[in-house]
Amino acid sequence: MDTKILTGILIPFLGTSLGAACVFLLKKEMNAVVQKTMLGFAAGVMVAASVWSLLIPAMDMSGEMGKLAFIPAAAGFLVGILFLLGLDRVIPHLHLDAEEQEGPKSSFKKSTMLMLAVTIHNIPEGASVGIVLAGALNGDSMITMAGAIALSIGIAIQNFPEGAIISLPLKEEVGKKKAFAMGVLSGVVEPIAAVFTLLLATYITPFIPYTLAFAAGAMIYVVVEELIPESAEGEHSNMGTIGFAIGFVIMMVLDVALG
C-alpha cells in the first residue's frame, strides 16, 4: 500500500489513541469546562470537514449537471443522515452523562455502551477518509492527496479529545490500562472503514459525489444528535460555542491551505 495512503488511514486512529493515553497523564476526570470546549471543538472540525472536504467537492464533481449539481450532494447527505439514524436505533449504546441507554435494551456494561456510542460515529469519519483518498487515487482534480491528508489531520485533531473523553470516565470503573484499551478500540473502526471504502474504490468511482455527501450527512448527524447537545447542556455552554468556532476555523484553514 502506498505510504501516503497508509498515512492518511492511520493518522485519525493515532489521534484517538493519543487521546485515550490521557488516562495515564491525568489523575482526575476532565474538567467540565475543558470537556465542553473539546466537544464543541470536535463538532466544529466535523462541520468544517463536511462542508469543505466533502459537500463542496461533491457539488464541484457534479458540475456537468449544471443547475442540478446539487442533486448528488443532497441525496447522499440525506442517506448519510438516515444511515446513522438506523445505527442509533439498532446498536445499544450510552452517551456521555446520559442516564438511559439508546437503541435496543441490552445487558452490556456501562463501559461497553459508552465505547459503542463513540464507535458508531467513528464509522462515518473512517469512511470519509477512505472516500476522499479514493477520490485522490482516482486522479480527480477536485480532490488532491494533500486535501485527503488535511482531512485525516483534521479528524485526528478532533479524535484526540474524543479519545480522552471516552477513556477518562472509565478509569475508575475498569482501571487505567483497560480504559486506555477501550478508548483505542473505539477508534479501530476508523481505519477499518477507510480500508473497506478503498477496497470498493473501483466500484464507487462513478458515485464518489454521492459517497462524499453520504459521509458528510453521517458526520453532521453525530454533531447535531450528540456533540452540540452535550457541549451546550448545563453550565459553561459558551465554552462549547468557543470550542466549535476554534475547531471550525482550524479545519477550514487546513483544508484550504493543504487542499
C-alpha positions in Angstrom: 0.0 0.0 0.0 1.2 3.5 -0.9 2.9 5.3 2.1 0.6 8.4 1.7 -2.5 6.2 1.6 -1.4 4.3 4.7 -0.6 7.6 6.5 -4.0 9.0 5.6 -5.7 5.9 7.0 -3.7 5.8 10.3 -3.5 9.4 11.3 -7.1 9.6 12.7 -6.5 6.4 14.6 -3.3 7.9 16.1 -5.3 10.9 17.3 -7.8 8.6 19.2 -5.0 6.6 20.7 -3.1 9.6 22.0 -6.3 11.0 23.5 -7.0 7.7 25.2 -3.5 7.8 26.7 -4.6 10.8 28.8 -5.7 8.2 31.4 -2.0 7.8 32.3 -1.4 11.5 32.5 -4.4 12.9 34.3 -5.3 11.9 37.8 -8.9 13.1 37.8 -11.7 13.2 35.2 -11.6 16.0 32.7 -12.7 19.4 34.0 -16.3 20.2 32.8 -15.2 23.4 31.1 -12.4 21.6 29.2 -14.8 18.8 28.3 -17.4 21.1 26.8 -14.8 23.1 24.9 -13.4 19.9 23.4 -16.9 18.6 22.5 -17.6 21.9 20.7 -14.1 21.8 19.1 -14.9 18.3 17.7 -18.2 19.5 16.4 -16.6 22.5 14.7 -14.0 20.3 13.0 -16.6 17.8 11.7 -18.9 20.6 10.3 -16.0 22.3 8.5 -14.7 18.9 7.2 -18.2 18.1 6.0 -18.5 21.4 4.1 -15.0 21.9 2.6 -13.8 18.4 2.3 -17.0 16.6 1.4 -20.0 18.6 0.2 -18.2 21.3 -1.8 -16.1 18.7 -3.7 -19.3 16.6 -4.3 -21.0 19.5 -6.0 -17.9 20.5 -7.9 -17.6 17.0 -9.3 -21.2 17.2 -10.5 -20.6 20.4 -12.4 -21.6 18.9 -15.7 -25.2 18.6 -14.3 -25.4 22.4 -14.4 -28.1 23.8 -12.0 -28.9 20.3 -10.9 -25.3 19.7 -9.5 -26.8 19.8 -6.0 -28.7 16.5 -6.5 -25.8 14.0 -5.7 -24.8 16.1 -2.7 -28.4 16.5 -1.4 -29.3 12.8 -2.0 -26.0 11.4 -0.4 -26.3 13.8 2.5 -29.8 12.6 3.4 -28.9 8.9 3.0 -26.0 9.5 5.4 -28.3 11.0 8.0 -30.7 8.1 7.6 -27.8 5.6 7.9 -26.6 6.9 11.2 -30.2 7.2 12.4 -30.6 3.5 11.7 -27.3 2.6 13.5 -28.6 4.6 16.5 -31.7 2.5 16.6 -30.1 -1.0 16.2 -27.0 -0.7 18.3 -27.3 -0.4 22.1 -25.2 2.5 23.3 -24.9 5.1 26.1 -23.9 8.7 25.6 -21.7 10.6 28.0 -23.5 11.7 31.1 -26.8 10.1 29.9 -28.9 8.1 32.4 -30.7 5.9 29.9 -29.2 3.8 27.1 -30.3 4.2 23.5 -31.1 1.5 21.0 -32.4 -1.9 21.9 -32.3 -3.0 25.5 -29.2 -5.0 26.4 -27.2 -6.3 29.4 -24.0 -4.6 28.3 -21.9 -2.9 30.9 -21.9 0.9 31.0 -18.3 1.0 29.8 -19.1 -1.2 26.8 -22.1 1.0 25.8 -20.0 4.2 26.2 -17.5 2.7 23.8 -20.2 1.7 21.3 -21.5 5.3 21.3 -18.1 6.6 20.2 -17.7 3.7 17.8 -20.9 4.5 16.0 -19.8 7.9 14.9 -16.2 6.8 14.2 -17.6 4.8 11.3 -18.5 7.8 9.1 -15.2 9.5 10.0 -13.3 6.5 8.7 -15.5 6.2 5.7 -15.0 9.9 4.8 -11.2 9.4 4.9 -11.4 6.3 2.7 -13.8 8.1 0.2 -11.6 11.2 -0.1 -8.4 9.0 -0.5 -10.3 7.0 -3.2 -11.1 10.3 -5.0 -7.5 11.4 -4.8 -6.3 8.0 -6.2 -8.8 8.3 -9.0 -6.9 11.4 -10.1 -9.9 13.7 -9.8 -8.8 17.3 -9.9 -11.4 18.2 -7.3 -9.7 16.0 -4.7 -6.0 16.1 -4.1 -3.9 13.9 -1.9 -2.9 16.9 0.1 -6.6 17.6 0.7 -7.1 14.0 1.7 -4.3 14.2 4.2 -5.7 17.5 5.5 -9.0 15.8 6.2 -7.1 13.0 8.0 -5.2 15.5 10.2 -8.4 17.4 11.0 -10.2 14.2 12.1 -7.2 13.2 14.1 -7.2 16.6 15.9 -10.9 16.1 16.9 -10.3 12.5 17.7 -7.8 13.4 20.4 -10.3 15.0 22.8 -12.8 12.3 21.8 -10.3 9.6 22.9 -9.8 11.3 26.2 -13.5 12.0 26.8 -14.3 8.3 26.4 -11.4 6.9 28.3 -11.2 9.2 31.4 -14.7 8.4 32.8 -13.9 4.7 32.5 -10.7 4.9 34.5 -12.3 4.4 37.9 -14.6 1.7 36.7 -12.2 -0.6 34.8 -8.7 0.7 35.6 -6.2 2.8 33.6 -5.0 0.0 31.2 -8.4 -1.3 30.3 -9.8 2.3 29.9 -6.9 3.1 27.5 -7.5 -0.2 25.6 -11.3 0.6 25.3 -10.5 4.1 24.1 -8.1 2.8 21.4 -10.6 0.1 20.4 -13.3 2.7 19.8 -11.1 4.2 17.2 -10.1 0.9 15.4 -13.3 1.1 13.4 -12.0 4.2 11.6 -9.0 2.6 9.7 -11.3 -0.5 9.1 -14.0 1.7 7.5 -11.3 3.6 5.5 -9.7 0.4 4.1 -13.2 -1.1 3.3 -14.1 2.0 1.4 -10.8 2.0 -0.5 -11.3 -1.7 -1.4 -14.6 -0.6 -3.0 -12.9 2.3 -4.8 -13.2 0.7 -8.3 -16.9 0.2 -7.8 -17.8 3.6 -6.2 -15.8 5.8 -8.6 -18.9 6.8 -10.6 -20.7 7.5 -7.3 -18.0 9.5 -5.5 -20.1 12.7 -5.3 -22.8 10.7 -3.6 -20.4 8.9 -1.2 -18.7 12.1 -0.2 -22.1 13.7 0.7 -23.1 10.4 2.4 -20.1 10.8 4.8 -20.9 14.4 5.3 -24.5 13.6 6.3 -23.4 10.9 8.7 -20.9 13.3 10.4 -23.5 16.1 10.7 -25.9 13.7 12.3 -23.3 13.0 15.0 -22.7 16.7 15.5 -26.4 17.6 15.8 -27.5 14.5 17.7 -24.7 14.2 20.2 -21.8 16.7 20.2 -23.7 20.0 20.2 -26.3 18.9 22.8 -23.6 17.6 25.2 -21.5 20.7 24.8 -24.5 23.0 25.4 -26.2 21.5 28.4 -25.7 22.8 31.9 -23.2 25.5 32.8 -20.4 26.8 30.7 -22.2 26.1 27.4 -20.5 29.2 26.0 -17.2 27.2 26.1 -18.7 24.7 23.7 -19.5 27.5 21.3 -15.9 28.9 21.6 -14.6 25.4 21.0 -16.8 25.0 18.0 -15.5 28.2 16.4 -11.9 27.2 17.0 -12.4 23.7 15.6 -14.3 25.1 12.6 -11.6 27.6 11.7 -8.7 25.2 12.2 -10.3 22.6 9.9 -11.2 25.2 7.3 -7.6 26.6 7.3 -6.2 23.0 7.0 -8.4 22.2 4.1 -7.9 25.4 2.1 -4.1 25.7 2.9 -3.3 22.0 2.2 -6.1 21.1 -0.2 
